[in-house]
Amino acid sequence: MQVFDTSFQKVIFIKAFDKEHAVVFIPLLEFKNIDLQHLRAFCVNVTTKFSSSRPIFRKLVCLYDYLAYGVDG
């Protein structure tokens, strides 16, 4: 029995009404469960809600860069 659903889609769907919680929980997912196209679209979508100077949002964008381009990117 799986206690936590670690799929990216589930986090986005459940937390669609509360994007701040989604921004916090997405980095906690297993990286293999994060769909990069959806993560990028989510980041673009929440840019209007979050100032780019907010550390939690910057961390999410850094996570996307890391997953998409790697360390040597």
CHARMM-style PDB file with segment names, atoms N, HN, CA, C and O in Angstrom:
ATOM      1  N   MET     1       0.840  -1.189   0.000  1.00  0.00      PROA
ATOM      2  CA  MET     1       0.000   0.000   0.000  1.00  0.00      PROA
ATOM      3  C   MET     1       0.878   1.242   0.000  1.00  0.00      PROA
ATOM      4  O   MET     1       1.770   1.377   0.837  1.00  0.00      PROA
ATOM      5  N   GLN     2       0.628   2.145  -0.932  1.00  0.00      PROA
ATOM      6  HN  GLN     2      -0.097   2.035  -1.613  1.00  0.00      PROA
ATOM      7  CA  GLN     2       1.413   3.361  -1.030  1.00  0.00      PROA
ATOM      8  C   GLN     2       0.707   4.455  -0.232  1.00  0.00      PROA
ATOM      9  O   GLN     2      -0.449   4.787  -0.495  1.00  0.00      PROA
ATOM     10  N   VAL     3       1.414   5.000   0.733  1.00  0.00      PROA
ATOM     11  HN  VAL     3       2.353   4.731   0.946  1.00  0.00      PROA
ATOM     12  CA  VAL     3       0.823   6.025   1.588  1.00  0.00      PROA
ATOM     13  C   VAL     3       0.788   7.371   0.870  1.00  0.00      PROA
ATOM     14  O   VAL     3      -0.209   8.091   0.934  1.00  0.00      PROA
ATOM     15  N   PHE     4       1.881   7.706   0.188  1.00  0.00      PROA
ATOM     16  HN  PHE     4       2.691   7.121   0.137  1.00  0.00      PROA
ATOM     17  CA  PHE     4       1.965   8.984  -0.499  1.00  0.00      PROA
ATOM     18  C   PHE     4       1.972   8.765  -1.997  1.00  0.00      PROA
ATOM     19  O   PHE     4       2.676   7.889  -2.498  1.00  0.00      PROA
ATOM     20  N   ASP     5       1.199   9.548  -2.704  1.00  0.00      PROA
ATOM     21  HN  ASP     5       0.626  10.260  -2.297  1.00  0.00      PROA
ATOM     22  CA  ASP     5       1.254   9.523  -4.158  1.00  0.00      PROA
ATOM     23  C   ASP     5       2.298  10.552  -4.557  1.00  0.00      PROA
ATOM     24  O   ASP     5       2.119  11.751  -4.346  1.00  0.00      PROA
ATOM     25  N   THR     6       3.381  10.073  -5.131  1.00  0.00      PROA
ATOM     26  HN  THR     6       3.526   9.099  -5.303  1.00  0.00      PROA
ATOM     27  CA  THR     6       4.486  10.973  -5.441  1.00  0.00      PROA
ATOM     28  C   THR     6       4.490  11.417  -6.893  1.00  0.00      PROA
ATOM     29  O   THR     6       5.536  11.808  -7.412  1.00  0.00      PROA
ATOM     30  N   SER     7       3.364  11.365  -7.549  1.00  0.00      PROA
ATOM     31  HN  SER     7       2.514  11.046  -7.127  1.00  0.00      PROA
ATOM     32  CA  SER     7       3.336  11.790  -8.939  1.00  0.00      PROA
ATOM     33  C   SER     7       3.177  13.302  -9.026  1.00  0.00      PROA
ATOM     34  O   SER     7       2.440  13.914  -8.253  1.00  0.00      PROA
ATOM     35  N   PHE     8       3.879  13.882  -9.975  1.00  0.00      PROA
ATOM     36  HN  PHE     8       4.477  13.384 -10.603  1.00  0.00      PROA
ATOM     37  CA  PHE     8       3.849  15.321 -10.192  1.00  0.00      PROA
ATOM     38  C   PHE     8       2.437  15.799 -10.511  1.00  0.00      PROA
ATOM     39  O   PHE     8       1.983  16.813  -9.980  1.00  0.00      PROA
ATOM     40  N   GLN     9       1.746  15.065 -11.380  1.00  0.00      PROA
ATOM     41  HN  GLN     9       2.114  14.241 -11.811  1.00  0.00      PROA
ATOM     42  CA  GLN     9       0.399  15.458 -11.784  1.00  0.00      PROA
ATOM     43  C   GLN     9      -0.543  15.537 -10.592  1.00  0.00      PROA
ATOM     44  O   GLN     9      -1.384  16.434 -10.517  1.00  0.00      PROA
ATOM     45  N   LYS    10      -0.405  14.603  -9.663  1.00  0.00      PROA
ATOM     46  HN  LYS    10       0.278  13.875  -9.724  1.00  0.00      PROA
ATOM     47  CA  LYS    10      -1.279  14.589  -8.492  1.00  0.00      PROA
ATOM     48  C   LYS    10      -1.045  15.830  -7.630  1.00  0.00      PROA
ATOM     49  O   LYS    10      -1.999  16.438  -7.145  1.00  0.00      PROA
ATOM     50  N   VAL    11       0.203  16.202  -7.441  1.00  0.00      PROA
ATOM     51  HN  VAL    11       0.979  15.709  -7.835  1.00  0.00      PROA
ATOM     52  CA  VAL    11       0.507  17.399  -6.650  1.00  0.00      PROA
ATOM     53  C   VAL    11      -0.075  18.634  -7.320  1.00  0.00      PROA
ATOM     54  O   VAL    11      -0.682  19.471  -6.652  1.00  0.00      PROA
ATOM     55  N   ILE    12       0.102  18.758  -8.624  1.00  0.00      PROA
ATOM     56  HN  ILE    12       0.595  18.078  -9.167  1.00  0.00      PROA
ATOM     57  CA  ILE    12      -0.429  19.921  -9.336  1.00  0.00      PROA
ATOM     58  C   ILE    12      -1.951  19.930  -9.291  1.00  0.00      PROA
ATOM     59  O   ILE    12      -2.551  20.983  -9.075  1.00  0.00      PROA
ATOM     60  N   PHE    13      -2.583  18.783  -9.489  1.00  0.00      PROA
ATOM     61  HN  PHE    13      -2.095  17.928  -9.665  1.00  0.00      PROA
ATOM     62  CA  PHE    13      -4.037  18.717  -9.491  1.00  0.00      PROA
ATOM     63  C   PHE    13      -4.615  19.023  -8.113  1.00  0.00      PROA
ATOM     64  O   PHE    13      -5.550  19.814  -7.989  1.00  0.00      PROA
ATOM     65  N   ILE    14      -4.066  18.404  -7.095  1.00  0.00      PROA
ATOM     66  HN  ILE    14      -3.307  17.762  -7.196  1.00  0.00      PROA
ATOM     67  CA  ILE    14      -4.584  18.603  -5.744  1.00  0.00      PROA
ATOM     68  C   ILE    14      -4.348  20.028  -5.268  1.00  0.00      PROA
ATOM     69  O   ILE    14      -5.209  20.627  -4.624  1.00  0.00      PROA
ATOM     70  N   LYS    15      -3.215  20.550  -5.577  1.00  0.00      PROA
ATOM     71  HN  LYS    15      -2.515  20.064  -6.100  1.00  0.00      PROA
ATOM     72  CA  LYS    15      -2.846  21.863  -5.075  1.00  0.00      PROA
ATOM     73  C   LYS    15      -3.086  22.974  -6.095  1.00  0.00      PROA
ATOM     74  O   LYS    15      -2.518  24.058  -5.967  1.00  0.00      PROA
ATOM     75  N   ALA    16      -3.906  22.725  -7.091  1.00  0.00      PROA
ATOM     76  HN  ALA    16      -4.367  21.844  -7.195  1.00  0.00      PROA
ATOM     77  CA  ALA    16      -4.151  23.739  -8.107  1.00  0.00      PROA
ATOM     78  C   ALA    16      -4.710  25.016  -7.502  1.00  0.00      PROA
ATOM     79  O   ALA    16      -4.456  26.111  -8.004  1.00  0.00      PROA
ATOM     80  N   PHE    17      -5.463  24.877  -6.434  1.00  0.00      PROA
ATOM     81  HN  PHE    17      -5.669  23.987  -6.026  1.00  0.00      PROA
ATOM     82  CA  PHE    17      -6.045  26.043  -5.790  1.00  0.00      PROA
ATOM     83  C   PHE    17      -5.032  26.744  -4.893  1.00  0.00      PROA
ATOM     84  O   PHE    17      -5.257  27.884  -4.488  1.00  0.00      PROA
ATOM     85  N   ASP    18      -3.940  26.094  -4.581  1.00  0.00      PROA
ATOM     86  HN  ASP    18      -3.758  25.167  -4.910  1.00  0.00      PROA
ATOM     87  CA  ASP    18      -2.949  26.648  -3.666  1.00  0.00      PROA
ATOM     88  C   ASP    18      -1.554  26.421  -4.233  1.00  0.00      PROA
ATOM     89  O   ASP    18      -0.871  25.466  -3.863  1.00  0.00      PROA
ATOM     90  N   LYS    19      -1.142  27.296  -5.122  1.00  0.00      PROA
ATOM     91  HN  LYS    19      -1.697  28.072  -5.422  1.00  0.00      PROA
ATOM     92  CA  LYS    19       0.123  27.133  -5.819  1.00  0.00      PROA
ATOM     93  C   LYS    19       1.325  27.258  -4.885  1.00  0.00      PROA
ATOM     94  O   LYS    19       2.383  26.699  -5.171  1.00  0.00      PROA
ATOM     95  N   GLU    20       1.181  27.975  -3.786  1.00  0.00      PROA
ATOM     96  HN  GLU    20       0.321  28.429  -3.554  1.00  0.00      PROA
ATOM     97  CA  GLU    20       2.301  28.104  -2.851  1.00  0.00      PROA
ATOM     98  C   GLU    20       2.692  26.753  -2.271  1.00  0.00      PROA
ATOM     99  O   GLU    20       3.881  26.463  -2.134  1.00  0.00      PROA
ATOM    100  N   HSD    21       1.715  25.927  -1.931  1.00  0.00      PROA
ATOM    101  HN  HSD    21       0.750  26.163  -2.043  1.00  0.00      PROA
ATOM    102  CA  HSD    21       2.022  24.598  -1.409  1.00  0.00      PROA
ATOM    103  C   HSD    21       2.656  23.724  -2.491  1.00  0.00      PROA
ATOM    104  O   HSD    21       3.576  22.958  -2.206  1.00  0.00      PROA
ATOM    105  N   ALA    22       2.179  23.832  -3.709  1.00  0.00      PROA
ATOM    106  HN  ALA    22       1.432  24.455  -3.940  1.00  0.00      PROA
ATOM    107  CA  ALA    22       2.756  23.039  -4.799  1.00  0.00      PROA
ATOM    108  C   ALA    22       4.215  23.416  -5.016  1.00  0.00      PROA
ATOM    109  O   ALA    22       5.051  22.540  -5.239  1.00  0.00      PROA
ATOM    110  N   VAL    23       4.531  24.704  -4.954  1.00  0.00      PROA
ATOM    111  HN  VAL    23       3.852  25.416  -4.773  1.00  0.00      PROA
ATOM    112  CA  VAL    23       5.917  25.157  -5.127  1.00  0.00      PROA
ATOM    113  C   VAL    23       6.808  24.565  -4.045  1.00  0.00      PROA
ATOM    114  O   VAL    23       7.973  24.262  -4.299  1.00  0.00      PROA
ATOM    115  N   VAL    24       6.280  24.401  -2.860  1.00  0.00      PROA
ATOM    116  HN  VAL    24       5.333  24.647  -2.654  1.00  0.00      PROA
ATOM    117  CA  VAL    24       7.053  23.832  -1.756  1.00  0.00      PROA
ATOM    118  C   VAL    24       7.209  22.323  -1.915  1.00  0.00      PROA
ATOM    119  O   VAL    24       8.289  21.792  -1.661  1.00  0.00      PROA
ATOM    120  N   PHE    25       6.156  21.621  -2.330  1.00  0.00      PROA
ATOM    121  HN  PHE    25       5.278  22.053  -2.537  1.00  0.00      PROA
ATOM    122  CA  PHE    25       6.175  20.162  -2.345  1.00  0.00      PROA
ATOM    123  C   PHE    25       6.793  19.540  -3.595  1.00  0.00      PROA
ATOM    124  O   PHE    25       7.281  18.412  -3.529  1.00  0.00      PROA
ATOM    125  N   ILE    26       6.788  20.227  -4.712  1.00  0.00      PROA
ATOM    126  HN  ILE    26       6.391  21.144  -4.765  1.00  0.00      PROA
ATOM    127  CA  ILE    26       7.340  19.649  -5.946  1.00  0.00      PROA
ATOM    128  C   ILE    26       8.799  19.225  -5.776  1.00  0.00      PROA
ATOM    129  O   ILE    26       9.148  18.127  -6.208  1.00  0.00      PROA
ATOM    130  N   PRO    27       9.666  20.034  -5.173  1.00  0.00      PROA
ATOM    131  CA  PRO    27      11.056  19.594  -5.009  1.00  0.00      PROA
ATOM    132  C   PRO    27      11.211  18.363  -4.108  1.00  0.00      PROA
ATOM    133  O   PRO    27      12.266  17.727  -4.122  1.00  0.00      PROA
ATOM    134  N   LEU    28      10.202  18.020  -3.340  1.00  0.00      PROA
ATOM    135  HN  LEU    28       9.346  18.536  -3.328  1.00  0.00      PROA
ATOM    136  CA  LEU    28      10.275  16.868  -2.455  1.00  0.00      PROA
ATOM    137  C   LEU    28       9.923  15.557  -3.163  1.00  0.00      PROA
ATOM    138  O   LEU    28      10.132  14.476  -2.612  1.00  0.00      PROA
ATOM    139  N   LEU    29       9.390  15.653  -4.384  1.00  0.00      PROA
ATOM    140  HN  LEU    29       9.220  16.531  -4.832  1.00  0.00      PROA
ATOM    141  CA  LEU    29       9.049  14.459  -5.141  1.00  0.00      PROA
ATOM    142  C   LEU    29      10.312  13.754  -5.619  1.00  0.00      PROA
ATOM    143  O   LEU    29      11.376  14.363  -5.735  1.00  0.00      PROA
ATOM    144  N   GLU    30      10.178  12.474  -5.891  1.00  0.00      PROA
ATOM    145  HN  GLU    30       9.314  11.979  -5.797  1.00  0.00      PROA
ATOM    146  CA  GLU    30      11.280  11.761  -6.529  1.00  0.00      PROA
ATOM    147  C   GLU    30      11.465  12.358  -7.920  1.00  0.00      PROA
ATOM    148  O   GLU    30      10.495  12.575  -8.646  1.00  0.00      PROA
ATOM    149  N   PHE    31      12.710  12.619  -8.282  1.00  0.00      PROA
ATOM    150  HN  PHE    31      13.498  12.442  -7.693  1.00  0.00      PROA
ATOM    151  CA  PHE    31      12.978  13.288  -9.554  1.00  0.00      PROA
ATOM    152  C   PHE    31      12.426  12.525 -10.747  1.00  0.00      PROA
ATOM    153  O   PHE    31      12.020  13.135 -11.736  1.00  0.00      PROA
ATOM    154  N   LYS    32      12.405  11.204 -10.668  1.00  0.00      PROA
ATOM    155  HN  LYS    32      12.734  10.709  -9.865  1.00  0.00      PROA
ATOM    156  CA  LYS    32      11.899  10.406 -11.797  1.00  0.00      PROA
ATOM    157  C   LYS    32      10.398  10.622 -12.010  1.00  0.00      PROA
ATOM    158  O   LYS    32       9.881  10.321 -13.085  1.00  0.00      PROA
ATOM    159  N   ASN    33       9.699  11.136 -11.005  1.00  0.00      PROA
ATOM    160  HN  ASN    33      10.119  11.381 -10.131  1.00  0.00      PROA
ATOM    161  CA  ASN    33       8.259  11.364 -11.112  1.00  0.00      PROA
ATOM    162  C   ASN    33       7.895  12.782 -11.560  1.00  0.00      PROA
ATOM    163  O   ASN    33       6.715  13.117 -11.666  1.00  0.00      PROA
ATOM    164  N   ILE    34       8.894  13.602 -11.817  1.00  0.00      PROA
ATOM    165  HN  ILE    34       9.853  13.330 -11.730  1.00  0.00      PROA
ATOM    166  CA  ILE    34       8.641  14.981 -12.226  1.00  0.00      PROA
ATOM    167  C   ILE    34       8.720  15.062 -13.741  1.00  0.00      PROA
ATOM    168  O   ILE    34       9.767  14.796 -14.331  1.00  0.00      PROA
ATOM    169  N   ASP    35       7.629  15.423 -14.358  1.00  0.00      PROA
ATOM    170  HN  ASP    35       6.778  15.639 -13.879  1.00  0.00      PROA
ATOM    171  CA  ASP    35       7.576  15.602 -15.806  1.00  0.00      PROA
ATOM    172  C   ASP    35       8.087  17.016 -16.120  1.00  0.00      PROA
ATOM    173  O   ASP    35       7.508  18.004 -15.670  1.00  0.00      PROA
ATOM    174  N   LEU    36       9.169  17.101 -16.888  1.00  0.00      PROA
ATOM    175  HN  LEU    36       9.640  16.298 -17.253  1.00  0.00      PROA
ATOM    176  CA  LEU    36       9.809  18.391 -17.131  1.00  0.00      PROA
ATOM    177  C   LEU    36       8.937  19.365 -17.910  1.00  0.00      PROA
ATOM    178  O   LEU    36       8.972  20.567 -17.648  1.00  0.00      PROA
ATOM    179  N   GLN    37       8.164  18.871 -18.853  1.00  0.00      PROA
ATOM    180  HN  GLN    37       8.136  17.894 -19.065  1.00  0.00      PROA
ATOM    181  CA  GLN    37       7.281  19.772 -19.606  1.00  0.00      PROA
ATOM    182  C   GLN    37       6.229  20.387 -18.692  1.00  0.00      PROA
ATOM    183  O   GLN    37       5.933  21.578 -18.794  1.00  0.00      PROA
ATOM    184  N   HSD    38       5.670  19.583 -17.807  1.00  0.00      PROA
ATOM    185  HN  HSD    38       5.911  18.616 -17.725  1.00  0.00      PROA
ATOM    186  CA  HSD    38       4.671  20.107 -16.877  1.00  0.00      PROA
ATOM    187  C   HSD    38       5.307  21.035 -15.845  1.00  0.00      PROA
ATOM    188  O   HSD    38       4.710  22.041 -15.462  1.00  0.00      PROA
ATOM    189  N   LEU    39       6.509  20.702 -15.399  1.00  0.00      PROA
ATOM    190  HN  LEU    39       6.993  19.885 -15.711  1.00  0.00      PROA
ATOM    191  CA  LEU    39       7.200  21.570 -14.437  1.00  0.00      PROA
ATOM    192  C   LEU    39       7.497  22.922 -15.049  1.00  0.00      PROA
ATOM    193  O   LEU    39       7.318  23.954 -14.402  1.00  0.00      PROA
ATOM    194  N   ARG    40       7.950  22.923 -16.290  1.00  0.00      PROA
ATOM    195  HN  ARG    40       8.096  22.085 -16.815  1.00  0.00      PROA
ATOM    196  CA  ARG    40       8.230  24.201 -16.961  1.00  0.00      PROA
ATOM    197  C   ARG    40       6.949  25.018 -17.116  1.00  0.00      PROA
ATOM    198  O   ARG    40       6.934  26.216 -16.836  1.00  0.00      PROA
ATOM    199  N   ALA    41       5.882  24.371 -17.559  1.00  0.00      PROA
ATOM    200  HN  ALA    41       5.894  23.397 -17.787  1.00  0.00      PROA
ATOM    201  CA  ALA    41       4.600  25.061 -17.730  1.00  0.00      PROA
ATOM    202  C   ALA    41       4.096  25.600 -16.395  1.00  0.00      PROA
ATOM    203  O   ALA    41       3.548  26.701 -16.334  1.00  0.00      PROA
ATOM    204  N   PHE    42       4.281  24.829 -15.330  1.00  0.00      PROA
ATOM    205  HN  PHE    42       4.726  23.935 -15.380  1.00  0.00      PROA
ATOM    206  CA  PHE    42       3.859  25.273 -14.008  1.00  0.00      PROA
ATOM    207  C   PHE    42       4.660  26.499 -13.578  1.00  0.00      PROA
ATOM    208  O   PHE    42       4.090  27.454 -13.051  1.00  0.00      PROA
ATOM    209  N   CYS    43       5.974  26.483 -13.798  1.00  0.00      PROA
ATOM    210  HN  CYS    43       6.437  25.707 -14.227  1.00  0.00      PROA
ATOM    211  CA  CYS    43       6.818  27.627 -13.433  1.00  0.00      PROA
ATOM    212  C   CYS    43       6.398  28.885 -14.187  1.00  0.00      PROA
ATOM    213  O   CYS    43       6.316  29.970 -13.612  1.00  0.00      PROA
ATOM    214  N   VAL    44       6.135  28.725 -15.468  1.00  0.00      PROA
ATOM    215  HN  VAL    44       6.201  27.844 -15.936  1.00  0.00      PROA
ATOM    216  CA  VAL    44       5.697  29.867 -16.271  1.00  0.00      PROA
ATOM    217  C   VAL    44       4.347  30.365 -15.766  1.00  0.00      PROA
ATOM    218  O   VAL    44       4.113  31.572 -15.701  1.00  0.00      PROA
ATOM    219  N   ASN    45       3.465  29.446 -15.410  1.00  0.00      PROA
ATOM    220  HN  ASN    45       3.655  28.465 -15.463  1.00  0.00      PROA
ATOM    221  CA  ASN    45       2.128  29.796 -14.950  1.00  0.00      PROA
ATOM    222  C   ASN    45       2.144  30.531 -13.614  1.00  0.00      PROA
ATOM    223  O   ASN    45       1.360  31.458 -13.413  1.00  0.00      PROA
ATOM    224  N   VAL    46       3.011  30.139 -12.714  1.00  0.00      PROA
ATOM    225  HN  VAL    46       3.649  29.386 -12.877  1.00  0.00      PROA
ATOM    226  CA  VAL    46       3.013  30.759 -11.385  1.00  0.00      PROA
ATOM    227  C   VAL    46       3.922  31.968 -11.297  1.00  0.00      PROA
ATOM    228  O   VAL    46       3.996  32.609 -10.249  1.00  0.00      PROA
ATOM    229  N   THR    47       4.615  32.292 -12.379  1.00  0.00      PROA
ATOM    230  HN  THR    47       4.555  31.772 -13.231  1.00  0.00      PROA
ATOM    231  CA  THR    47       5.494  33.463 -12.373  1.00  0.00      PROA
ATOM    232  C   THR    47       4.717  34.724 -12.026  1.00  0.00      PROA
ATOM    233  O   THR    47       5.241  35.607 -11.347  1.00  0.00      PROA
ATOM    234  N   THR    48       3.486  34.815 -12.480  1.00  0.00      PROA
ATOM    235  HN  THR    48       3.060  34.097 -13.031  1.00  0.00      PROA
ATOM    236  CA  THR    48       2.687  36.009 -12.189  1.00  0.00      PROA
ATOM    237  C   THR    48       2.308  36.082 -10.716  1.00  0.00      PROA
ATOM    238  O   THR    48       2.117  37.173 -10.179  1.00  0.00      PROA
ATOM    239  N   LYS    49       2.197  34.926 -10.056  1.00  0.00      PROA
ATOM    240  HN  LYS    49       2.352  34.040 -10.492  1.00  0.00      PROA
ATOM    241  CA  LYS    49       1.816  34.910  -8.646  1.00  0.00      PROA
ATOM    242  C   LYS    49       3.006  35.183  -7.732  1.00  0.00      PROA
ATOM    243  O   LYS    49       2.871  35.842  -6.702  1.00  0.00      PROA
ATOM    244  N   PHE    50       4.171  34.670  -8.120  1.00  0.00      PROA
ATOM    245  HN  PHE    50       4.281  34.134  -8.957  1.00  0.00      PROA
ATOM    246  CA  PHE    50       5.357  34.792  -7.282  1.00  0.00      PROA
ATOM    247  C   PHE    50       6.330  35.792  -7.881  1.00  0.00      PROA
ATOM    248  O   PHE    50       6.540  35.829  -9.094  1.00  0.00      PROA
ATOM    249  N   SER    51       6.906  36.584  -7.028  1.00  0.00      PROA
ATOM    250  HN  SER    51       6.735  36.554  -6.043  1.00  0.00      PROA
ATOM    251  CA  SER    51       7.989  37.446  -7.472  1.00  0.00      PROA
ATOM    252  C   SER    51       9.202  36.566  -7.727  1.00  0.00      PROA
ATOM    253  O   SER    51       9.443  35.611  -6.988  1.00  0.00      PROA
ATOM    254  N   SER    52       9.954  36.872  -8.747  1.00  0.00      PROA
ATOM    255  HN  SER    52       9.758  37.647  -9.347  1.00  0.00      PROA
ATOM    256  CA  SER    52      11.136  36.064  -9.046  1.00  0.00      PROA
ATOM    257  C   SER    52      12.186  36.183  -7.950  1.00  0.00      PROA
ATOM    258  O   SER    52      13.156  35.425  -7.933  1.00  0.00      PROA
ATOM    259  N   SER    53      11.999  37.121  -7.043  1.00  0.00      PROA
ATOM    260  HN  SER    53      11.211  37.736  -7.057  1.00  0.00      PROA
ATOM    261  CA  SER    53      12.962  37.277  -5.949  1.00  0.00      PROA
ATOM    262  C   SER    53      12.643  36.351  -4.767  1.00  0.00      PROA
ATOM    263  O   SER    53      13.430  36.273  -3.824  1.00  0.00      PROA
ATOM    264  N   ARG    54      11.512  35.654  -4.802  1.00  0.00      PROA
ATOM    265  HN  ARG    54      10.872  35.717  -5.568  1.00  0.00      PROA
ATOM    266  CA  ARG    54      11.173  34.741  -3.706  1.00  0.00      PROA
ATOM    267  C   ARG    54      12.049  33.506  -3.775  1.00  0.00      PROA
ATOM    268  O   ARG    54      12.094  32.834  -4.805  1.00  0.00      PROA
ATOM    269  N   PRO    55      12.742  33.201  -2.698  1.00  0.00      PROA
ATOM    270  CA  PRO    55      13.690  32.064  -2.710  1.00  0.00      PROA
ATOM    271  C   PRO    55      13.055  30.730  -3.078  1.00  0.00      PROA
ATOM    272  O   PRO    55      13.681  29.937  -3.782  1.00  0.00      PROA
ATOM    273  N   ILE    56      11.848  30.460  -2.631  1.00  0.00      PROA
ATOM    274  HN  ILE    56      11.340  31.104  -2.060  1.00  0.00      PROA
ATOM    275  CA  ILE    56      11.236  29.160  -2.907  1.00  0.00      PROA
ATOM    276  C   ILE    56      10.952  29.004  -4.398  1.00  0.00      PROA
ATOM    277  O   ILE    56      11.098  27.911  -4.945  1.00  0.00      PROA
ATOM    278  N   PHE    57      10.555  30.073  -5.048  1.00  0.00      PROA
ATOM    279  HN  PHE    57      10.436  30.961  -4.604  1.00  0.00      PROA
ATOM    280  CA  PHE    57      10.311  30.021  -6.486  1.00  0.00      PROA
ATOM    281  C   PHE    57      11.625  29.861  -7.246  1.00  0.00      PROA
ATOM    282  O   PHE    57      11.696  29.094  -8.206  1.00  0.00      PROA
ATOM    283  N   ARG    58      12.652  30.571  -6.827  1.00  0.00      PROA
ATOM    284  HN  ARG    58      12.594  31.194  -6.047  1.00  0.00      PROA
ATOM    285  CA  ARG    58      13.959  30.445  -7.479  1.00  0.00      PROA
ATOM    286  C   ARG    58      14.494  29.025  -7.357  1.00  0.00      PROA
ATOM    287  O   ARG    58      15.111  28.511  -8.290  1.00  0.00      PROA
ATOM    288  N   LYS    59      14.260  28.386  -6.204  1.00  0.00      PROA
ATOM    289  HN  LYS    59      13.759  28.804  -5.446  1.00  0.00      PROA
ATOM    290  CA  LYS    59      14.708  27.000  -6.014  1.00  0.00      PROA
ATOM    291  C   LYS    59      13.988  26.055  -6.975  1.00  0.00      PROA
ATOM    292  O   LYS    59      14.588  25.112  -7.490  1.00  0.00      PROA
ATOM    293  N   LEU    60      12.714  26.309  -7.210  1.00  0.00      PROA
ATOM    294  HN  LEU    60      12.227  27.075  -6.791  1.00  0.00      PROA
ATOM    295  CA  LEU    60      11.955  25.473  -8.139  1.00  0.00      PROA
ATOM    296  C   LEU    60      12.492  25.628  -9.560  1.00  0.00      PROA
ATOM    297  O   LEU    60      12.611  24.645 -10.291  1.00  0.00      PROA
ATOM    298  N   VAL    61      12.812  26.846  -9.947  1.00  0.00      PROA
ATOM    299  HN  VAL    61      12.715  27.644  -9.353  1.00  0.00      PROA
ATOM    300  CA  VAL    61      13.378  27.088 -11.278  1.00  0.00      PROA
ATOM    301  C   VAL    61      14.760  26.437 -11.383  1.00  0.00      PROA
ATOM    302  O   VAL    61      15.100  25.870 -12.422  1.00  0.00      PROA
ATOM    303  N   CYS    62      15.549  26.515 -10.324  1.00  0.00      PROA
ATOM    304  HN  CYS    62      15.274  26.975  -9.480  1.00  0.00      PROA
ATOM    305  CA  CYS    62      16.861  25.852 -10.311  1.00  0.00      PROA
ATOM    306  C   CYS    62      16.702  24.340 -10.424  1.00  0.00      PROA
ATOM    307  O   CYS    62      17.496  23.684 -11.099  1.00  0.00      PROA
ATOM    308  N   LEU    63      15.694  23.784  -9.775  1.00  0.00      PROA
ATOM    309  HN  LEU    63      15.049  24.317  -9.227  1.00  0.00      PROA
ATOM    310  CA  LEU    63      15.432  22.352  -9.881  1.00  0.00      PROA
ATOM    311  C   LEU    63      15.115  21.990 -11.327  1.00  0.00      PROA
ATOM    312  O   LEU    63      15.617  20.992 -11.844  1.00  0.00      PROA
ATOM    313  N   TYR    64      14.292  22.790 -11.975  1.00  0.00      PROA
ATOM    314  HN  TYR    64      13.884  23.601 -11.555  1.00  0.00      PROA
ATOM    315  CA  TYR    64      13.984  22.537 -13.387  1.00  0.00      PROA
ATOM    316  C   TYR    64      15.265  22.564 -14.226  1.00  0.00      PROA
ATOM    317  O   TYR    64      15.496  21.665 -15.034  1.00  0.00      PROA
ATOM    318  N   ASP    65      16.091  23.587 -14.035  1.00  0.00      PROA
ATOM    319  HN  ASP    65      15.903  24.317 -13.379  1.00  0.00      PROA
ATOM    320  CA  ASP    65      17.339  23.682 -14.792  1.00  0.00      PROA
ATOM    321  C   ASP    65      18.220  22.460 -14.557  1.00  0.00      PROA
ATOM    322  O   ASP    65      18.797  21.915 -15.497  1.00  0.00      PROA
ATOM    323  N   TYR    66      18.320  22.038 -13.320  1.00  0.00      PROA
ATOM    324  HN  TYR    66      17.851  22.481 -12.556  1.00  0.00      PROA
ATOM    325  CA  TYR    66      19.144  20.876 -12.984  1.00  0.00      PROA
ATOM    326  C   TYR    66      18.626  19.615 -13.669  1.00  0.00      PROA
ATOM    327  O   TYR    66      19.398  18.852 -14.250  1.00  0.00      PROA
ATOM    328  N   LEU    67      17.317  19.404 -13.597  1.00  0.00      PROA
ATOM    329  HN  LEU    67      16.690  20.024 -13.125  1.00  0.00      PROA
ATOM    330  CA  LEU    67      16.741  18.211 -14.204  1.00  0.00      PROA
ATOM    331  C   LEU    67      16.797  18.250 -15.726  1.00  0.00      PROA
ATOM    332  O   LEU    67      17.002  17.223 -16.373  1.00  0.00      PROA
ATOM    333  N   ALA    68      16.614  19.429 -16.289  1.00  0.00      PROA
ATOM    334  HN  ALA    68      16.447  20.263 -15.763  1.00  0.00      PROA
ATOM    335  CA  ALA    68      16.568  19.553 -17.749  1.00  0.00      PROA
ATOM    336  C   ALA    68      17.959  19.551 -18.385  1.00  0.00      PROA
ATOM    337  O   ALA    68      18.159  18.960 -19.446  1.00  0.00      PROA
ATOM    338  N   TYR    69      18.907  20.207 -17.741  1.00  0.00      PROA
ATOM    339  HN  TYR    69      18.744  20.687 -16.880  1.00  0.00      PROA
ATOM    340  CA  TYR    69      20.217  20.401 -18.368  1.00  0.00      PROA
ATOM    341  C   TYR    69      21.375  19.752 -17.620  1.00  0.00      PROA
ATOM    342  O   TYR    69      22.483  19.679 -18.151  1.00  0.00      PROA
ATOM    343  N   GLY    70      21.143  19.286 -16.412  1.00  0.00      PROA
ATOM    344  HN  GLY    70      20.243  19.346 -15.981  1.00  0.00      PROA
ATOM    345  CA  GLY    70      22.197  18.644 -15.646  1.00  0.00      PROA
ATOM    346  C   GLY    70      23.161  19.639 -15.039  1.00  0.00      PROA
ATOM    347  O   GLY    70      22.974  20.852 -15.142  1.00  0.00      PROA
ATOM    348  N   VAL    71      24.182  19.118 -14.413  1.00  0.00      PROA
ATOM    349  HN  VAL    71      24.334  18.133 -14.329  1.00  0.00      PROA
ATOM    350  CA  VAL    71      25.166  19.950 -13.722  1.00  0.00      PROA
ATOM    351  C   VAL    71      26.032  20.714 -14.722  1.00  0.00      PROA
ATOM    352  O   VAL    71      26.349  21.886 -14.516  1.00  0.00      PROA
ATOM    353  N   ASP    72      26.408  20.041 -15.802  1.00  0.00      PROA
ATOM    354  HN  ASP    72      26.150  19.090 -15.970  1.00  0.00      PROA
ATOM    355  CA  ASP    72      27.303  20.670 -16.783  1.00  0.00      PROA
ATOM    356  C   ASP    72      26.579  21.541 -17.783  1.00  0.00      PROA
ATOM    357  O   ASP    72      27.207  22.320 -18.500  1.00  0.00      PROA
ATOM    358  N   GLY    73      25.245  21.416 -17.840  1.00  0.00      PROA
ATOM    359  HN  GLY    73      24.735  20.783 -17.258  1.00  0.00      PROA
ATOM    360  CA  GLY    73      24.309  22.100 -18.695  1.00  0.00      PROA
ATOM    361  C   GLY    73      24.801  23.040 -19.656  1.00  0.00      PROA
ATOM    362  OT1 GLY    73      24.017  23.635 -20.396  1.00  0.00      PROA
TER     363      GLY     73
END
